[in-house]
Amino acid sequence: MLQTLFQLTVLQNVFGLKELISSAKTYILAQFSVLAKTKDFLNLSRDIIKMFISSTEIDVSAEEDVFRAILTWNGHKESERKNICRVVS
């Protein structure tokens, strides 16, 4: 299910499924702390990660949760994700 939600977000630009995508994005942002601990999260692209973490609607108990999620994501494919600053800038 989580993989499907992430994939729907990616398809937004391809097919213009705005209402469906909006619902998926809202759910992801509301459950960010839980979803950030999944394997699907680790495989997201830099652009998708940046879209979620830059949203004012992200629901986390502290900004530190977002920072930890980024560090975990970066460490998953560290050789491919050398410049973490591009994600958080």
Helices and strands as residue ranges (DSSP letters): H 2-15, H 18-30, H 32-35, H 39-42, H 46-53, H 63-76, H 85-88
